[in-house]
Amino acid sequence: MLACKDKVKVRDPTTGKDIEVVPIKVWPLAPRGRKGVKIGLFKSPDTGKYFRAKVPDDYPVCS
């Protein structure tokens, strides 16, 4: 089971590198009546820009 402070491996779109970082916020994103995904808000450690990426389905919702 993952916790809200666990690192997630995602691709940083600002640099193109794969990084491991803790998401700032995680929320479900689902169209009405269908299975959705969980999205996380991340901050790039290199550029400081914010980006969103998919996180694993078993990651808890955090704010």
ZADO-226546 format. One line per field, with one value per atom (N, C-alpha, C, O): residue in three letters; residue number from 1; x, y, z. Coordinates in Angstrom, 1 decimal. Each point is the difference from the previous one (the first is absolute). Layout:
# ZADO-226546
aa [Ala,...]
i [NUM,...]
xx [X,...]
yy [Y,...]
zz [Z,...]
END
This chain:
# ZADO-226546
aa [Met,Met,Met,Met,Leu,Leu,Leu,Leu,Ala,Ala,Ala,Ala,Cys,Cys,Cys,Cys,Lys,Lys,Lys,Lys,Asp,Asp,Asp,Asp,Lys,Lys,Lys,Lys,Val,Val,Val,Val,Lys,Lys,Lys,Lys,Val,Val,Val,Val,Arg,Arg,Arg,Arg,Asp,Asp,Asp,Asp,Pro,Pro,Pro,Pro,Thr,Thr,Thr,Thr,Thr,Thr,Thr,Thr,Gly,Gly,Gly,Gly,Lys,Lys,Lys,Lys,Asp,Asp,Asp,Asp,Ile,Ile,Ile,Ile,Glu,Glu,Glu,Glu,Val,Val,Val,Val,Val,Val,Val,Val,Pro,Pro,Pro,Pro,Ile,Ile,Ile,Ile,Lys,Lys,Lys,Lys,Val,Val,Val,Val,Trp,Trp,Trp,Trp,Pro,Pro,Pro,Pro,Leu,Leu,Leu,Leu,Ala,Ala,Ala,Ala,Pro,Pro,Pro,Pro,Arg,Arg,Arg,Arg,Gly,Gly,Gly,Gly,Arg,Arg,Arg,Arg,Lys,Lys,Lys,Lys,Gly,Gly,Gly,Gly,Val,Val,Val,Val,Lys,Lys,Lys,Lys,Ile,Ile,Ile,Ile,Gly,Gly,Gly,Gly,Leu,Leu,Leu,Leu,Phe,Phe,Phe,Phe,Lys,Lys,Lys,Lys,Ser,Ser,Ser,Ser,Pro,Pro,Pro,Pro,Asp,Asp,Asp,Asp,Thr,Thr,Thr,Thr,Gly,Gly,Gly,Gly,Lys,Lys,Lys,Lys,Tyr,Tyr,Tyr,Tyr,Phe,Phe,Phe,Phe,Arg,Arg,Arg,Arg,Ala,Ala,Ala,Ala,Lys,Lys,Lys,Lys,Val,Val,Val,Val,Pro,Pro,Pro,Pro,Asp,Asp,Asp,Asp,Asp,Asp,Asp,Asp,Tyr,Tyr,Tyr,Tyr,Pro,Pro,Pro,Pro,Val,Val,Val,Val,Cys,Cys,Cys,Cys,Ser,Ser,Ser,Ser]
i [1,1,1,1,2,2,2,2,3,3,3,3,4,4,4,4,5,5,5,5,6,6,6,6,7,7,7,7,8,8,8,8,9,9,9,9,10,10,10,10,11,11,11,11,12,12,12,12,13,13,13,13,14,14,14,14,15,15,15,15,16,16,16,16,17,17,17,17,18,18,18,18,19,19,19,19,20,20,20,20,21,21,21,21,22,22,22,22,23,23,23,23,24,24,24,24,25,25,25,25,26,26,26,26,27,27,27,27,28,28,28,28,29,29,29,29,30,30,30,30,31,31,31,31,32,32,32,32,33,33,33,33,34,34,34,34,35,35,35,35,36,36,36,36,37,37,37,37,38,38,38,38,39,39,39,39,40,40,40,40,41,41,41,41,42,42,42,42,43,43,43,43,44,44,44,44,45,45,45,45,46,46,46,46,47,47,47,47,48,48,48,48,49,49,49,49,50,50,50,50,51,51,51,51,52,52,52,52,53,53,53,53,54,54,54,54,55,55,55,55,56,56,56,56,57,57,57,57,58,58,58,58,59,59,59,59,60,60,60,60,61,61,61,61,62,62,62,62,63,63,63,63]
xx [0.8,-0.8,0.9,0.9,-1.2,0.7,-0.5,-1.2,2.1,-0.4,0.1,0.5,-1.1,0.0,1.4,0.2,0.8,1.4,0.9,1.2,-1.7,0.9,0.3,-0.8,2.0,0.4,-0.6,-0.2,0.0,-0.6,1.0,0.5,-0.3,0.9,-0.9,-0.9,1.2,-0.7,1.0,1.2,-1.7,0.9,-0.3,-1.1,2.2,-0.1,-0.1,1.0,-2.1,-0.2,0.9,0.2,0.2,0.8,1.5,0.6,-0.1,1.4,0.0,1.0,-2.1,0.0,0.6,0.2,0.2,0.7,-1.0,-1.1,1.3,-0.8,0.6,1.2,-2.1,0.3,-0.8,-1.1,1.5,-0.8,-0.2,0.9,-2.2,-0.4,-1.3,-0.8,0.6,-1.3,-1.0,0.3,-1.5,-1.0,-0.5,-0.1,-0.2,-0.5,-1.5,-0.4,-0.3,-1.4,-0.4,0.6,-1.5,-0.5,-1.5,-0.6,-0.1,-1.4,-0.5,0.8,-2.0,-0.5,-0.6,-0.6,0.8,-0.5,-0.7,0.6,-2.0,-0.8,-1.2,-0.7,0.5,-1.2,-1.2,0.1,-1.3,-1.1,-0.4,-0.2,0.1,-0.4,1.1,-0.3,1.6,1.1,1.1,0.1,0.8,1.1,1.0,0.3,0.3,0.9,1.4,0.4,0.4,1.4,0.3,-0.9,2.0,0.4,1.1,1.0,-1.1,0.9,0.7,-0.6,1.9,0.8,0.6,0.3,-0.2,0.6,1.4,0.3,0.7,1.4,0.7,-0.4,1.6,0.8,1.4,0.6,-0.2,1.3,1.1,0.1,0.8,1.2,1.0,0.7,-0.6,1.0,-0.5,0.7,-1.9,-0.5,-1.0,-0.1,-0.5,-0.9,-1.4,-0.9,0.7,-1.4,-0.8,0.4,-1.7,-1.0,-0.5,-0.2,-0.1,-0.6,-0.9,0.1,-0.9,-0.9,0.4,0.4,-0.6,0.3,-0.9,-0.5,0.4,-0.8,0.8,1.2,-1.9,0.6,-0.7,-1.0,1.7,-0.7,-1.3,-0.3,-0.6,-1.4,-0.1,-1.0,2.0,0.0,0.6,0.0,0.4,0.5,-1.2,-1.0,1.1,-1.1,-0.2,0.9,-2.1,-0.4,0.5,-0.3,1.2,0.6,-0.2,-0.1,0.0,-0.1,1.0,0.1]
yy [-1.2,1.2,1.2,0.1,0.9,1.2,1.0,0.0,0.9,1.1,1.3,0.1,1.0,1.3,0.6,0.9,-1.4,0.6,-0.9,0.2,-1.2,-0.9,0.6,0.7,-1.0,0.6,-0.8,-1.2,1.8,-0.6,0.3,1.1,-2.1,0.2,0.5,-0.7,1.9,0.7,0.6,0.2,0.1,0.7,1.5,0.5,0.3,1.4,0.6,-0.1,0.7,0.5,1.2,0.3,0.5,1.1,-0.3,0.7,-1.8,-0.5,-1.3,-0.2,-0.6,-1.2,-1.2,-1.1,1.3,-1.0,-0.7,0.6,-1.9,-0.7,0.3,-0.1,0.6,0.4,-0.7,-0.5,0.4,-0.5,1.2,0.5,-0.2,1.2,-0.3,-0.8,1.5,-0.1,0.9,1.2,-1.6,0.9,1.0,-0.3,1.5,1.1,-0.3,0.2,-0.7,-0.2,-1.2,-0.1,-0.7,-1.2,0.1,0.1,-0.3,0.0,-1.0,-0.2,-0.3,-0.9,0.9,1.0,-1.5,0.7,-1.1,-0.8,0.9,-1.0,0.6,0.9,-1.3,0.4,-0.6,-1.1,1.7,-0.5,-1.5,-0.2,-0.7,-1.3,-1.0,-1.1,1.6,-0.9,0.0,0.9,-1.9,-0.1,1.1,0.3,0.4,1.0,-0.3,-1.1,2.2,-0.2,1.0,0.8,-1.0,1.0,0.9,-0.5,1.8,1.0,0.6,0.2,0.0,0.7,1.3,0.1,0.9,1.2,0.0,-0.3,0.5,-0.1,1.3,0.8,-0.5,1.1,-0.5,-0.8,1.2,-0.4,0.5,1.2,-2.1,0.4,0.8,0.8,-1.0,0.7,1.4,1.0,-0.9,1.3,0.8,1.2,-1.9,0.6,0.2,0.5,-1.0,0.1,-1.2,-1.1,1.4,-1.0,-0.8,0.6,-1.9,-0.8,-1.1,-0.2,-0.4,-1.0,-1.3,0.0,-1.1,-1.3,-1.1,0.2,-1.3,-1.1,-0.7,-0.2,-0.2,-0.7,-1.4,-0.2,-0.8,-1.3,0.1,0.8,-1.8,0.0,-0.3,0.4,-1.0,-0.3,1.1,-0.1,1.2,1.2,0.7,0.2,0.2,0.6,1.5,0.6,-0.1,1.3,0.9,-0.1,1.1,0.9,1.5,0.2,0.7,1.4,0.8,1.2]
zz [0.0,0.0,0.0,0.8,-1.7,-0.1,1.0,0.4,0.0,0.9,-0.8,-1.1,1.7,-0.7,-0.1,-0.8,1.5,-0.1,-0.8,0.1,-0.8,-0.8,-1.3,-0.6,0.1,-1.3,-1.1,0.1,-1.2,-1.2,-1.2,-0.1,-0.7,-1.2,-1.1,-0.5,0.0,-1.1,-1.0,0.4,-1.5,-1.0,0.1,-0.1,0.3,0.1,-1.4,-0.8,0.4,-1.4,-0.3,-1.1,2.1,-0.2,-0.4,-0.7,1.3,-0.3,-0.8,-0.7,0.7,-0.7,0.7,-0.5,1.8,0.8,0.9,0.3,0.0,1.0,1.4,0.2,0.6,1.4,1.0,-0.3,1.5,1.2,0.9,0.5,-0.4,0.8,0.7,-0.4,1.6,0.7,-0.6,-0.1,-0.2,-0.5,1.0,1.2,-1.6,0.9,0.3,1.1,-2.1,0.1,-0.9,-1.1,1.5,-0.8,0.0,1.1,-2.3,0.0,-1.2,-0.9,1.1,-1.1,-1.1,0.2,-1.5,-1.1,-0.9,-0.6,0.6,-0.6,-0.7,0.5,-1.8,-0.6,0.6,0.6,-0.7,0.7,-0.5,-1.2,2.2,-0.3,-0.5,-0.3,0.2,-0.5,1.0,0.9,-1.0,0.9,-0.4,-1.2,2.1,-0.2,0.4,0.2,-0.1,0.5,1.1,0.3,0.4,1.0,-0.5,-0.6,0.8,-0.5,1.1,1.1,-1.2,1.0,-0.5,-1.2,2.1,-0.3,0.6,1.1,-2.0,0.3,-0.2,-0.8,1.4,-0.3,-0.4,0.7,-1.9,-0.5,0.8,0.3,0.2,0.8,-0.8,0.6,-1.9,-0.8,-0.4,0.2,-0.7,-0.5,0.9,-0.1,1.1,0.9,-0.5,0.6,-1.9,-0.6,0.5,0.3,-0.2,0.4,-1.2,-1.1,1.3,-1.0,0.6,1.2,-2.0,0.4,-0.7,-1.1,1.8,-0.5,0.7,1.1,-1.8,0.5,1.2,-0.2,1.2,1.1,0.1,-0.6,1.3,0.1,0.6,0.8,-1.2,0.5,1.5,0.6,0.0,1.4,0.9,1.2,-1.8,0.7,0.7,-0.7,1.9,0.7,-0.5,-0.5,0.6,-0.3,1.1,1.2,-1.6,1.0,-0.5,-1.2,2.2,-0.4,0.7,-0.2]
END
